[in-house]
Amino acid sequence: MKKSFFYILTFFLSLIFIIITTEIFFGNWFGVNKWQKAYYLNIVQDRRIIYKVDNLYGFKEKEILHTRDKYGFRKSCKNINEINVISIGGSTTDQRYINDGKTFQDYIEKYYKKKNKKICIANAGVSGHTTFGHIESFKSWFSLIENFNPKYFILYIGLNDVGRLSVRDKFDTLAVESTLREKSAIYYVLSRLRNYIPELFKFTSAYGIKISPPNHQDYVINNLSNDIEKLKDKNVEIFTKNFNLILNEIKKYNGIPICITQPHLYINENNLGLEVGFNYDGTNFNGKDFNFILKEFNKVMKKLCTKENSFFIEIDIKKFERDDYYDNEHLNPIGTLKLSKHLIDQFEKLKIFY
C-alpha cells in the first residue's frame, strides 16, 4: 500500500516537474507578447472549432465549423491587404453557431462576387463585446495588424450596451484562459492539435440544454419600469460618448462607417414585452425597457451616421419572426440569410461599394 502511494506520488511530482520545465523553457511567461491585451479581449486566433448545434436548431445541420485566422478574423480572403470591409460587433456579428460560408457577411461577399466586385469582409465580431470592447479593439487588436486598412466599417452594435454603464473586464473567456492562451506552451500545442485534428476536440454542444425563442404567452408586459427614464439617460450618454470614440478611430483609417440597427425578440408585434429584458445593478428590467433604450441608441447612430461619408441602415424588427431566432436576439441560419438579403437591398439602394 505504501509502495503504491509512493509510486503515485512520484508520478505526479514528475509530471508537475515536466510541466513546469516545459513552460519555463518553451512558454512565454517571461517575455513580452504584443497580443497580450488582445487576448484579454477574447480574441481567438488560428482556430478551427466544430460546434454541435442540435440543441439550437431543428435543422439537418448537426454540426458547424467556425474558423478564425491568425489575426483573429473570420474571413474568406487570404491576404490582409485584400480586406476592404470589416464588421464590428458582439455575438450577433460573430455568429458563433453559424457555419463558415453562411454568415451574413459571407452572403454579402457572394452577392457582390457575382457582380464582379471584390469585397472581402473581415468578421471581427467578438461575443460579449460592448462599445467599450469595440474601442479597445481598435487600440489593442487592429493596431497590431500590418497592412490592415479597410475602407468600410460595418457597425452592427447596440444590443450588448443596453444596461452597460461601466467597462466590462470579462467577455466570454475567463481571464485565466486568456493568460494561458498568451503564455502557455502546453496550451499552444493543444490548440494546434485542435486545429489539425478537430475530431479529437469537438465541443459537446453549443448549449447544454435545449433553448428556444420566446412564445406568444411570454409577452406579458405593457408598461415601462418606473426607474427606466433615469437609467436610459445615463446609458444613452455613455453610449453616445463611446460611439463618437469609435467613429474617431474609423476616421484614422479614412474609413466609411456603415451603422446598422439590430433586430430582437424582447417585444412582439403588439408592443408587449418579455418579463425580463436585462439586469442592472441587481434589478431586472423588462423587454419593453430593453427596446426603449435600444431605440434611443439607434437614434444616436442615425444622428451620427447620416452625415457626409457615412451610412445608416435601420433594420425593421417586424420583418423578423420567431422562427428566425434561436433565442431572444441571435438569428439562426434562416434569420441570418434573411438579414443578409435586407442588408444587400439597402446597400444597393444607398450605392455602397460602388
Summary of the structure (lengths in Angstrom):
residues: 354
radius of gyration: 22.2
end to end distance: 78.4
largest distance: 80.4
contacts: 1058
relative contact order: 0.14
helix: 45%
strand: 14%
